[in-house]
């Protein structure tokens, strides 16, 4: 029997509204990071990219826009793999 049997999921790029929710959740996780500070352009960012940005801001006590300069989103670093994952997931995985 599988340990996790609730299905296989694929999460594509989050919408702007979903990214806002992810930012909010990450700020709750790292309360010393000021949620009112300027944010980087998060177009094409995944939840993992947002989490990394807030975590690095916390860890190095640097502004979000500064640490974001070190983050390369998956859609830019490996677009071919992302497209393969999308094709593989189509009609096979839950969203």
Secondary structure, DSSP 8 states (H G I E B T S, - for coil): --S--S--B------HHHHHHHHHHHHHHTTTS-TTS-----TT--HHHHHHHHHHHHHHT--HHHHHTT---HHHH-HHHHHHHHHHHTTTSB-
